[in-house]
Amino acid sequence: MLVCDYIVKQIDGDYAHLQRVDQTEEELKVVARALLPAEIYEGCELHYELMQYSMK
């Protein structure tokens, strides 16, 4: 089971580009904003667990 934290690097329309906190050299992950909390902003931190994102 994957449990990790992400930083929202960029919001681009209906998508957000996320970077894992523990693997900064990895490619950014593109996620539909519909799957993310409505209150996200660039630079905020998200927690991912059990296939759900939440504000940290």
PDBQT receptor file of N, H, CA, C and O in Angstrom, charges set to zero:
ATOM      1  N   MET A   1       0.835  -1.174   0.000  1.00  0.00    +0.000 N 
ATOM      2  CA  MET A   1       0.000   0.000   0.000  1.00  0.00    +0.000 C 
ATOM      3  C   MET A   1       0.890   1.251   0.000  1.00  0.00    +0.000 C 
ATOM      4  O   MET A   1       1.768   1.409   0.848  1.00  0.00    +0.000 OA
ATOM      5  N   LEU A   2       0.644   2.115  -0.952  1.00  0.00    +0.000 N 
ATOM      6  H   LEU A   2      -0.069   1.987  -1.642  1.00  0.00    +0.000 HD
ATOM      7  CA  LEU A   2       1.437   3.331  -1.087  1.00  0.00    +0.000 C 
ATOM      8  C   LEU A   2       0.904   4.413  -0.158  1.00  0.00    +0.000 C 
ATOM      9  O   LEU A   2      -0.281   4.744  -0.182  1.00  0.00    +0.000 OA
ATOM     10  N   VAL A   3       1.797   4.956   0.657  1.00  0.00    +0.000 N 
ATOM     11  H   VAL A   3       2.760   4.687   0.676  1.00  0.00    +0.000 HD
ATOM     12  CA  VAL A   3       1.494   6.098   1.513  1.00  0.00    +0.000 C 
ATOM     13  C   VAL A   3       2.628   7.081   1.316  1.00  0.00    +0.000 C 
ATOM     14  O   VAL A   3       3.787   6.755   1.575  1.00  0.00    +0.000 OA
ATOM     15  N   CYS A   4       2.300   8.303   0.853  1.00  0.00    +0.000 N 
ATOM     16  H   CYS A   4       1.359   8.567   0.643  1.00  0.00    +0.000 HD
ATOM     17  CA  CYS A   4       3.349   9.284   0.621  1.00  0.00    +0.000 C 
ATOM     18  C   CYS A   4       2.770  10.689   0.643  1.00  0.00    +0.000 C 
ATOM     19  O   CYS A   4       1.557  10.875   0.733  1.00  0.00    +0.000 OA
ATOM     20  N   ASP A   5       3.656  11.673   0.560  1.00  0.00    +0.000 N 
ATOM     21  H   ASP A   5       4.642  11.521   0.487  1.00  0.00    +0.000 HD
ATOM     22  CA  ASP A   5       3.276  13.082   0.537  1.00  0.00    +0.000 C 
ATOM     23  C   ASP A   5       3.728  13.704  -0.770  1.00  0.00    +0.000 C 
ATOM     24  O   ASP A   5       4.754  13.326  -1.335  1.00  0.00    +0.000 OA
ATOM     25  N   TYR A   6       2.947  14.663  -1.239  1.00  0.00    +0.000 N 
ATOM     26  H   TYR A   6       2.114  14.970  -0.781  1.00  0.00    +0.000 HD
ATOM     27  CA  TYR A   6       3.235  15.374  -2.486  1.00  0.00    +0.000 C 
ATOM     28  C   TYR A   6       3.179  16.875  -2.246  1.00  0.00    +0.000 C 
ATOM     29  O   TYR A   6       2.503  17.345  -1.330  1.00  0.00    +0.000 OA
ATOM     30  N   ILE A   7       3.895  17.618  -3.076  1.00  0.00    +0.000 N 
ATOM     31  H   ILE A   7       4.444  17.236  -3.820  1.00  0.00    +0.000 HD
ATOM     32  CA  ILE A   7       3.791  19.068  -3.129  1.00  0.00    +0.000 C 
ATOM     33  C   ILE A   7       3.168  19.417  -4.468  1.00  0.00    +0.000 C 
ATOM     34  O   ILE A   7       3.569  18.885  -5.503  1.00  0.00    +0.000 OA
ATOM     35  N   VAL A   8       2.184  20.315  -4.450  1.00  0.00    +0.000 N 
ATOM     36  H   VAL A   8       1.858  20.748  -3.609  1.00  0.00    +0.000 HD
ATOM     37  CA  VAL A   8       1.557  20.770  -5.688  1.00  0.00    +0.000 C 
ATOM     38  C   VAL A   8       2.508  21.777  -6.331  1.00  0.00    +0.000 C 
ATOM     39  O   VAL A   8       2.677  22.891  -5.835  1.00  0.00    +0.000 OA
ATOM     40  N   LYS A   9       3.123  21.374  -7.436  1.00  0.00    +0.000 N 
ATOM     41  H   LYS A   9       2.986  20.469  -7.839  1.00  0.00    +0.000 HD
ATOM     42  CA  LYS A   9       4.092  22.227  -8.114  1.00  0.00    +0.000 C 
ATOM     43  C   LYS A   9       3.423  23.196  -9.082  1.00  0.00    +0.000 C 
ATOM     44  O   LYS A   9       3.878  24.328  -9.249  1.00  0.00    +0.000 OA
ATOM     45  N   GLN A  10       2.337  22.747  -9.722  1.00  0.00    +0.000 N 
ATOM     46  H   GLN A  10       1.967  21.828  -9.587  1.00  0.00    +0.000 HD
ATOM     47  CA  GLN A  10       1.689  23.589 -10.721  1.00  0.00    +0.000 C 
ATOM     48  C   GLN A  10       0.237  23.157 -10.861  1.00  0.00    +0.000 C 
ATOM     49  O   GLN A  10      -0.079  21.968 -10.815  1.00  0.00    +0.000 OA
ATOM     50  N   ILE A  11      -0.634  24.137 -11.032  1.00  0.00    +0.000 N 
ATOM     51  H   ILE A  11      -0.377  25.103 -11.069  1.00  0.00    +0.000 HD
ATOM     52  CA  ILE A  11      -2.028  23.857 -11.346  1.00  0.00    +0.000 C 
ATOM     53  C   ILE A  11      -2.257  24.342 -12.765  1.00  0.00    +0.000 C 
ATOM     54  O   ILE A  11      -2.012  25.505 -13.088  1.00  0.00    +0.000 OA
ATOM     55  N   ASP A  12      -2.729  23.434 -13.607  1.00  0.00    +0.000 N 
ATOM     56  H   ASP A  12      -2.927  22.490 -13.345  1.00  0.00    +0.000 HD
ATOM     57  CA  ASP A  12      -2.883  23.722 -15.035  1.00  0.00    +0.000 C 
ATOM     58  C   ASP A  12      -4.292  23.323 -15.465  1.00  0.00    +0.000 C 
ATOM     59  O   ASP A  12      -4.518  22.195 -15.904  1.00  0.00    +0.000 OA
ATOM     60  N   GLY A  13      -5.236  24.255 -15.338  1.00  0.00    +0.000 N 
ATOM     61  H   GLY A  13      -5.053  25.172 -14.982  1.00  0.00    +0.000 HD
ATOM     62  CA  GLY A  13      -6.617  23.959 -15.716  1.00  0.00    +0.000 C 
ATOM     63  C   GLY A  13      -7.220  22.876 -14.839  1.00  0.00    +0.000 C 
ATOM     64  O   GLY A  13      -7.337  23.043 -13.625  1.00  0.00    +0.000 OA
ATOM     65  N   ASP A  14      -7.601  21.769 -15.454  1.00  0.00    +0.000 N 
ATOM     66  H   ASP A  14      -7.506  21.633 -16.440  1.00  0.00    +0.000 HD
ATOM     67  CA  ASP A  14      -8.240  20.663 -14.733  1.00  0.00    +0.000 C 
ATOM     68  C   ASP A  14      -7.248  19.673 -14.154  1.00  0.00    +0.000 C 
ATOM     69  O   ASP A  14      -7.651  18.628 -13.643  1.00  0.00    +0.000 OA
ATOM     70  N   TYR A  15      -5.962  19.976 -14.222  1.00  0.00    +0.000 N 
ATOM     71  H   TYR A  15      -5.635  20.825 -14.637  1.00  0.00    +0.000 HD
ATOM     72  CA  TYR A  15      -4.929  19.051 -13.746  1.00  0.00    +0.000 C 
ATOM     73  C   TYR A  15      -3.960  19.754 -12.806  1.00  0.00    +0.000 C 
ATOM     74  O   TYR A  15      -3.762  20.967 -12.882  1.00  0.00    +0.000 OA
ATOM     75  N   ALA A  16      -3.367  18.970 -11.926  1.00  0.00    +0.000 N 
ATOM     76  H   ALA A  16      -3.528  17.985 -11.864  1.00  0.00    +0.000 HD
ATOM     77  CA  ALA A  16      -2.327  19.462 -11.022  1.00  0.00    +0.000 C 
ATOM     78  C   ALA A  16      -1.100  18.589 -11.204  1.00  0.00    +0.000 C 
ATOM     79  O   ALA A  16      -1.209  17.378 -11.399  1.00  0.00    +0.000 OA
ATOM     80  N   HIS A  17       0.064  19.207 -11.139  1.00  0.00    +0.000 N 
ATOM     81  H   HIS A  17       0.153  20.190 -10.981  1.00  0.00    +0.000 HD
ATOM     82  CA  HIS A  17       1.340  18.504 -11.267  1.00  0.00    +0.000 C 
ATOM     83  C   HIS A  17       1.924  18.362  -9.865  1.00  0.00    +0.000 C 
ATOM     84  O   HIS A  17       2.215  19.352  -9.195  1.00  0.00    +0.000 OA
ATOM     85  N   LEU A  18       2.089  17.115  -9.437  1.00  0.00    +0.000 N 
ATOM     86  H   LEU A  18       1.852  16.311  -9.982  1.00  0.00    +0.000 HD
ATOM     87  CA  LEU A  18       2.530  16.819  -8.075  1.00  0.00    +0.000 C 
ATOM     88  C   LEU A  18       3.938  16.238  -8.063  1.00  0.00    +0.000 C 
ATOM     89  O   LEU A  18       4.323  15.479  -8.953  1.00  0.00    +0.000 OA
ATOM     90  N   GLN A  19       4.699  16.614  -7.033  1.00  0.00    +0.000 N 
ATOM     91  H   GLN A  19       4.386  17.230  -6.311  1.00  0.00    +0.000 HD
ATOM     92  CA  GLN A  19       6.047  16.076  -6.857  1.00  0.00    +0.000 C 
ATOM     93  C   GLN A  19       6.115  15.382  -5.504  1.00  0.00    +0.000 C 
ATOM     94  O   GLN A  19       5.741  15.955  -4.480  1.00  0.00    +0.000 OA
ATOM     95  N   ARG A  20       6.596  14.140  -5.510  1.00  0.00    +0.000 N 
ATOM     96  H   ARG A  20       6.899  13.675  -6.341  1.00  0.00    +0.000 HD
ATOM     97  CA  ARG A  20       6.746  13.417  -4.242  1.00  0.00    +0.000 C 
ATOM     98  C   ARG A  20       7.808  14.090  -3.390  1.00  0.00    +0.000 C 
ATOM     99  O   ARG A  20       8.865  14.478  -3.887  1.00  0.00    +0.000 OA
ATOM    100  N   VAL A  21       7.521  14.222  -2.124  1.00  0.00    +0.000 N 
ATOM    101  H   VAL A  21       6.662  13.907  -1.721  1.00  0.00    +0.000 HD
ATOM    102  CA  VAL A  21       8.437  14.880  -1.193  1.00  0.00    +0.000 C 
ATOM    103  C   VAL A  21       9.708  14.065  -1.008  1.00  0.00    +0.000 C 
ATOM    104  O   VAL A  21      10.797  14.630  -0.907  1.00  0.00    +0.000 OA
ATOM    105  N   ASP A  22       9.580  12.748  -0.962  1.00  0.00    +0.000 N 
ATOM    106  H   ASP A  22       8.695  12.290  -1.044  1.00  0.00    +0.000 HD
ATOM    107  CA  ASP A  22      10.732  11.883  -0.686  1.00  0.00    +0.000 C 
ATOM    108  C   ASP A  22      11.493  11.468  -1.942  1.00  0.00    +0.000 C 
ATOM    109  O   ASP A  22      12.534  10.819  -1.837  1.00  0.00    +0.000 OA
ATOM    110  N   GLN A  23      11.001  11.827  -3.127  1.00  0.00    +0.000 N 
ATOM    111  H   GLN A  23      10.156  12.355  -3.213  1.00  0.00    +0.000 HD
ATOM    112  CA  GLN A  23      11.672  11.466  -4.380  1.00  0.00    +0.000 C 
ATOM    113  C   GLN A  23      11.650  12.669  -5.326  1.00  0.00    +0.000 C 
ATOM    114  O   GLN A  23      10.978  12.639  -6.358  1.00  0.00    +0.000 OA
ATOM    115  N   THR A  24      12.377  13.713  -4.978  1.00  0.00    +0.000 N 
ATOM    116  H   THR A  24      12.923  13.737  -4.140  1.00  0.00    +0.000 HD
ATOM    117  CA  THR A  24      12.343  14.960  -5.739  1.00  0.00    +0.000 C 
ATOM    118  C   THR A  24      12.916  14.826  -7.147  1.00  0.00    +0.000 C 
ATOM    119  O   THR A  24      12.637  15.666  -8.002  1.00  0.00    +0.000 OA
ATOM    120  N   GLU A  25      13.709  13.790  -7.405  1.00  0.00    +0.000 N 
ATOM    121  H   GLU A  25      13.935  13.107  -6.710  1.00  0.00    +0.000 HD
ATOM    122  CA  GLU A  25      14.294  13.612  -8.736  1.00  0.00    +0.000 C 
ATOM    123  C   GLU A  25      13.326  12.931  -9.701  1.00  0.00    +0.000 C 
ATOM    124  O   GLU A  25      13.585  12.890 -10.904  1.00  0.00    +0.000 OA
ATOM    125  N   GLU A  26      12.230  12.403  -9.199  1.00  0.00    +0.000 N 
ATOM    126  H   GLU A  26      12.019  12.436  -8.222  1.00  0.00    +0.000 HD
ATOM    127  CA  GLU A  26      11.235  11.718 -10.031  1.00  0.00    +0.000 C 
ATOM    128  C   GLU A  26      10.467  12.722 -10.888  1.00  0.00    +0.000 C 
ATOM    129  O   GLU A  26      10.402  13.910 -10.574  1.00  0.00    +0.000 OA
ATOM    130  N   GLU A  27       9.892  12.220 -11.969  1.00  0.00    +0.000 N 
ATOM    131  H   GLU A  27       9.944  11.255 -12.224  1.00  0.00    +0.000 HD
ATOM    132  CA  GLU A  27       9.060  13.034 -12.847  1.00  0.00    +0.000 C 
ATOM    133  C   GLU A  27       7.786  13.439 -12.108  1.00  0.00    +0.000 C 
ATOM    134  O   GLU A  27       7.298  12.699 -11.253  1.00  0.00    +0.000 OA
ATOM    135  N   LEU A  28       7.246  14.618 -12.439  1.00  0.00    +0.000 N 
ATOM    136  H   LEU A  28       7.642  15.219 -13.133  1.00  0.00    +0.000 HD
ATOM    137  CA  LEU A  28       6.019  15.080 -11.808  1.00  0.00    +0.000 C 
ATOM    138  C   LEU A  28       4.854  14.183 -12.196  1.00  0.00    +0.000 C 
ATOM    139  O   LEU A  28       4.792  13.672 -13.314  1.00  0.00    +0.000 OA
ATOM    140  N   LYS A  29       3.945  14.001 -11.269  1.00  0.00    +0.000 N 
ATOM    141  H   LYS A  29       3.996  14.416 -10.360  1.00  0.00    +0.000 HD
ATOM    142  CA  LYS A  29       2.753  13.176 -11.494  1.00  0.00    +0.000 C 
ATOM    143  C   LYS A  29       1.598  14.115 -11.829  1.00  0.00    +0.000 C 
ATOM    144  O   LYS A  29       1.339  15.070 -11.096  1.00  0.00    +0.000 OA
ATOM    145  N   VAL A  30       0.909  13.849 -12.927  1.00  0.00    +0.000 N 
ATOM    146  H   VAL A  30       1.120  13.074 -13.523  1.00  0.00    +0.000 HD
ATOM    147  CA  VAL A  30      -0.229  14.665 -13.338  1.00  0.00    +0.000 C 
ATOM    148  C   VAL A  30      -1.508  13.992 -12.847  1.00  0.00    +0.000 C 
ATOM    149  O   VAL A  30      -1.771  12.829 -13.154  1.00  0.00    +0.000 OA
ATOM    150  N   VAL A  31      -2.300  14.747 -12.076  1.00  0.00    +0.000 N 
ATOM    151  H   VAL A  31      -2.086  15.691 -11.827  1.00  0.00    +0.000 HD
ATOM    152  CA  VAL A  31      -3.519  14.205 -11.464  1.00  0.00    +0.000 C 
ATOM    153  C   VAL A  31      -4.680  15.147 -11.772  1.00  0.00    +0.000 C 
ATOM    154  O   VAL A  31      -4.532  16.366 -11.698  1.00  0.00    +0.000 OA
ATOM    155  N   ALA A  32      -5.831  14.580 -12.115  1.00  0.00    +0.000 N 
ATOM    156  H   ALA A  32      -5.951  13.590 -12.176  1.00  0.00    +0.000 HD
ATOM    157  CA  ALA A  32      -7.027  15.384 -12.356  1.00  0.00    +0.000 C 
ATOM    158  C   ALA A  32      -7.433  16.084 -11.060  1.00  0.00    +0.000 C 
ATOM    159  O   ALA A  32      -7.432  15.475  -9.990  1.00  0.00    +0.000 OA
ATOM    160  N   ARG A  33      -7.775  17.356 -11.165  1.00  0.00    +0.000 N 
ATOM    161  H   ARG A  33      -7.775  17.851 -12.034  1.00  0.00    +0.000 HD
ATOM    162  CA  ARG A  33      -8.147  18.120  -9.972  1.00  0.00    +0.000 C 
ATOM    163  C   ARG A  33      -9.402  17.579  -9.317  1.00  0.00    +0.000 C 
ATOM    164  O   ARG A  33      -9.620  17.808  -8.127  1.00  0.00    +0.000 OA
ATOM    165  N   ALA A  34     -10.230  16.871 -10.061  1.00  0.00    +0.000 N 
ATOM    166  H   ALA A  34     -10.053  16.685 -11.028  1.00  0.00    +0.000 HD
ATOM    167  CA  ALA A  34     -11.444  16.286  -9.491  1.00  0.00    +0.000 C 
ATOM    168  C   ALA A  34     -11.116  15.251  -8.413  1.00  0.00    +0.000 C 
ATOM    169  O   ALA A  34     -11.953  14.963  -7.559  1.00  0.00    +0.000 OA
ATOM    170  N   LEU A  35      -9.910  14.695  -8.447  1.00  0.00    +0.000 N 
ATOM    171  H   LEU A  35      -9.229  14.930  -9.141  1.00  0.00    +0.000 HD
ATOM    172  CA  LEU A  35      -9.488  13.698  -7.463  1.00  0.00    +0.000 C 
ATOM    173  C   LEU A  35      -8.828  14.332  -6.240  1.00  0.00    +0.000 C 
ATOM    174  O   LEU A  35      -8.528  13.639  -5.268  1.00  0.00    +0.000 OA
ATOM    175  N   LEU A  36      -8.605  15.632  -6.285  1.00  0.00    +0.000 N 
ATOM    176  H   LEU A  36      -8.849  16.194  -7.075  1.00  0.00    +0.000 HD
ATOM    177  CA  LEU A  36      -7.885  16.338  -5.226  1.00  0.00    +0.000 C 
ATOM    178  C   LEU A  36      -8.837  17.214  -4.419  1.00  0.00    +0.000 C 
ATOM    179  O   LEU A  36      -9.920  17.551  -4.898  1.00  0.00    +0.000 OA
ATOM    180  N   PRO A  37      -8.446  17.590  -3.193  1.00  0.00    +0.000 N 
ATOM    181  CA  PRO A  37      -9.287  18.508  -2.411  1.00  0.00    +0.000 C 
ATOM    182  C   PRO A  37      -9.471  19.830  -3.162  1.00  0.00    +0.000 C 
ATOM    183  O   PRO A  37      -8.542  20.300  -3.818  1.00  0.00    +0.000 OA
ATOM    184  N   ALA A  38     -10.648  20.425  -3.073  1.00  0.00    +0.000 N 
ATOM    185  H   ALA A  38     -11.403  20.043  -2.540  1.00  0.00    +0.000 HD
ATOM    186  CA  ALA A  38     -10.975  21.652  -3.807  1.00  0.00    +0.000 C 
ATOM    187  C   ALA A  38     -10.098  22.828  -3.400  1.00  0.00    +0.000 C 
ATOM    188  O   ALA A  38      -9.882  23.733  -4.206  1.00  0.00    +0.000 OA
ATOM    189  N   GLU A  39      -9.587  22.842  -2.173  1.00  0.00    +0.000 N 
ATOM    190  H   GLU A  39      -9.763  22.107  -1.518  1.00  0.00    +0.000 HD
ATOM    191  CA  GLU A  39      -8.853  23.997  -1.655  1.00  0.00    +0.000 C 
ATOM    192  C   GLU A  39      -7.348  23.977  -1.946  1.00  0.00    +0.000 C 
ATOM    193  O   GLU A  39      -6.606  24.759  -1.351  1.00  0.00    +0.000 OA
ATOM    194  N   ILE A  40      -6.884  23.112  -2.837  1.00  0.00    +0.000 N 
ATOM    195  H   ILE A  40      -7.487  22.477  -3.321  1.00  0.00    +0.000 HD
ATOM    196  CA  ILE A  40      -5.444  23.060  -3.117  1.00  0.00    +0.000 C 
ATOM    197  C   ILE A  40      -4.971  24.353  -3.779  1.00  0.00    +0.000 C 
ATOM    198  O   ILE A  40      -5.749  25.072  -4.405  1.00  0.00    +0.000 OA
ATOM    199  N   TYR A  41      -3.678  24.627  -3.625  1.00  0.00    +0.000 N 
ATOM    200  H   TYR A  41      -3.046  24.042  -3.117  1.00  0.00    +0.000 HD
ATOM    201  CA  TYR A  41      -3.021  25.767  -4.263  1.00  0.00    +0.000 C 
ATOM    202  C   TYR A  41      -1.584  25.374  -4.525  1.00  0.00    +0.000 C 
ATOM    203  O   TYR A  41      -1.073  24.426  -3.928  1.00  0.00    +0.000 OA
ATOM    204  N   GLU A  42      -0.927  26.102  -5.421  1.00  0.00    +0.000 N 
ATOM    205  H   GLU A  42      -1.342  26.872  -5.906  1.00  0.00    +0.000 HD
ATOM    206  CA  GLU A  42       0.466  25.786  -5.748  1.00  0.00    +0.000 C 
ATOM    207  C   GLU A  42       1.327  25.963  -4.508  1.00  0.00    +0.000 C 
ATOM    208  O   GLU A  42       1.283  27.003  -3.850  1.00  0.00    +0.000 OA
ATOM    209  N   GLY A  43       2.108  24.941  -4.198  1.00  0.00    +0.000 N 
ATOM    210  H   GLY A  43       2.144  24.097  -4.732  1.00  0.00    +0.000 HD
ATOM    211  CA  GLY A  43       2.984  24.960  -3.039  1.00  0.00    +0.000 C 
ATOM    212  C   GLY A  43       2.431  24.237  -1.821  1.00  0.00    +0.000 C 
ATOM    213  O   GLY A  43       3.163  24.005  -0.859  1.00  0.00    +0.000 OA
ATOM    214  N   CYS A  44       1.147  23.875  -1.844  1.00  0.00    +0.000 N 
ATOM    215  H   CYS A  44       0.552  24.064  -2.626  1.00  0.00    +0.000 HD
ATOM    216  CA  CYS A  44       0.587  23.177  -0.677  1.00  0.00    +0.000 C 
ATOM    217  C   CYS A  44       1.048  21.721  -0.679  1.00  0.00    +0.000 C 
ATOM    218  O   CYS A  44       1.521  21.197  -1.688  1.00  0.00    +0.000 OA
ATOM    219  N   GLU A  45       0.897  21.093   0.471  1.00  0.00    +0.000 N 
ATOM    220  H   GLU A  45       0.513  21.519   1.291  1.00  0.00    +0.000 HD
ATOM    221  CA  GLU A  45       1.334  19.705   0.617  1.00  0.00    +0.000 C 
ATOM    222  C   GLU A  45       0.116  18.802   0.766  1.00  0.00    +0.000 C 
ATOM    223  O   GLU A  45      -0.822  19.118   1.497  1.00  0.00    +0.000 OA
ATOM    224  N   LEU A  46       0.146  17.675   0.062  1.00  0.00    +0.000 N 
ATOM    225  H   LEU A  46       0.908  17.418  -0.532  1.00  0.00    +0.000 HD
ATOM    226  CA  LEU A  46      -0.939  16.700   0.094  1.00  0.00    +0.000 C 
ATOM    227  C   LEU A  46      -0.427  15.378   0.638  1.00  0.00    +0.000 C 
ATOM    228  O   LEU A  46       0.734  15.014   0.447  1.00  0.00    +0.000 OA
ATOM    229  N   HIS A  47      -1.303  14.676   1.312  1.00  0.00    +0.000 N 
ATOM    230  H   HIS A  47      -2.245  14.971   1.468  1.00  0.00    +0.000 HD
ATOM    231  CA  HIS A  47      -1.000  13.343   1.821  1.00  0.00    +0.000 C 
ATOM    232  C   HIS A  47      -1.821  12.346   1.008  1.00  0.00    +0.000 C 
ATOM    233  O   HIS A  47      -3.014  12.555   0.790  1.00  0.00    +0.000 OA
ATOM    234  N   TYR A  48      -1.186  11.265   0.559  1.00  0.00    +0.000 N 
ATOM    235  H   TYR A  48      -0.217  11.096   0.735  1.00  0.00    +0.000 HD
ATOM    236  CA  TYR A  48      -1.855  10.238  -0.231  1.00  0.00    +0.000 C 
ATOM    237  C   TYR A  48      -1.854   8.930   0.546  1.00  0.00    +0.000 C 
ATOM    238  O   TYR A  48      -0.806   8.429   0.953  1.00  0.00    +0.000 OA
ATOM    239  N   GLU A  49      -3.054   8.388   0.744  1.00  0.00    +0.000 N 
ATOM    240  H   GLU A  49      -3.906   8.795   0.413  1.00  0.00    +0.000 HD
ATOM    241  CA  GLU A  49      -3.189   7.110   1.443  1.00  0.00    +0.000 C 
ATOM    242  C   GLU A  49      -4.545   6.502   1.072  1.00  0.00    +0.000 C 
ATOM    243  O   GLU A  49      -5.545   7.214   0.977  1.00  0.00    +0.000 OA
ATOM    244  N   LEU A  50      -4.572   5.194   0.864  1.00  0.00    +0.000 N 
ATOM    245  H   LEU A  50      -3.760   4.615   0.941  1.00  0.00    +0.000 HD
ATOM    246  CA  LEU A  50      -5.786   4.463   0.502  1.00  0.00    +0.000 C 
ATOM    247  C   LEU A  50      -6.488   5.082  -0.711  1.00  0.00    +0.000 C 
ATOM    248  O   LEU A  50      -7.710   5.232  -0.725  1.00  0.00    +0.000 OA
ATOM    249  N   MET A  51      -5.699   5.435  -1.721  1.00  0.00    +0.000 N 
ATOM    250  H   MET A  51      -4.707   5.314  -1.710  1.00  0.00    +0.000 HD
ATOM    251  CA  MET A  51      -6.186   5.982  -2.976  1.00  0.00    +0.000 C 
ATOM    252  C   MET A  51      -6.932   7.306  -2.819  1.00  0.00    +0.000 C 
ATOM    253  O   MET A  51      -7.796   7.633  -3.633  1.00  0.00    +0.000 OA
ATOM    254  N   GLN A  52      -6.595   8.080  -1.758  1.00  0.00    +0.000 N 
ATOM    255  H   GLN A  52      -5.894   7.815  -1.097  1.00  0.00    +0.000 HD
ATOM    256  CA  GLN A  52      -7.217   9.374  -1.515  1.00  0.00    +0.000 C 
ATOM    257  C   GLN A  52      -6.159  10.406  -1.175  1.00  0.00    +0.000 C 
ATOM    258  O   GLN A  52      -5.173  10.115  -0.499  1.00  0.00    +0.000 OA
ATOM    259  N   TYR A  53      -6.387  11.624  -1.660  1.00  0.00    +0.000 N 
ATOM    260  H   TYR A  53      -7.189  11.860  -2.209  1.00  0.00    +0.000 HD
ATOM    261  CA  TYR A  53      -5.510  12.747  -1.349  1.00  0.00    +0.000 C 
ATOM    262  C   TYR A  53      -6.193  13.628  -0.310  1.00  0.00    +0.000 C 
ATOM    263  O   TYR A  53      -7.403  13.847  -0.369  1.00  0.00    +0.000 OA
ATOM    264  N   SER A  54      -5.411  14.130   0.642  1.00  0.00    +0.000 N 
ATOM    265  H   SER A  54      -4.428  13.952   0.690  1.00  0.00    +0.000 HD
ATOM    266  CA  SER A  54      -5.951  15.055   1.647  1.00  0.00    +0.000 C 
ATOM    267  C   SER A  54      -4.918  16.141   1.907  1.00  0.00    +0.000 C 
ATOM    268  O   SER A  54      -3.717  15.936   1.727  1.00  0.00    +0.000 OA
ATOM    269  N   MET A  55      -5.411  17.305   2.335  1.00  0.00    +0.000 N 
ATOM    270  H   MET A  55      -6.386  17.471   2.482  1.00  0.00    +0.000 HD
ATOM    271  CA  MET A  55      -4.514  18.404   2.681  1.00  0.00    +0.000 C 
ATOM    272  C   MET A  55      -3.742  18.025   3.931  1.00  0.00    +0.000 C 
ATOM    273  O   MET A  55      -4.261  17.365   4.831  1.00  0.00    +0.000 OA
ATOM    274  N   LYS A  56      -2.515  18.448   3.964  1.00  0.00    +0.000 N 
ATOM    275  H   LYS A  56      -2.092  18.984   3.233  1.00  0.00    +0.000 HD
ATOM    276  CA  LYS A  56      -1.670  18.133   5.114  1.00  0.00    +0.000 C 
ATOM    277  C   LYS A  56      -1.589  19.309   6.035  1.00  0.00    +0.000 C 
ATOM    278  O   LYS A  56      -0.921  19.240   7.067  1.00  0.00    +0.000 OA
TER     279      LYS A  56
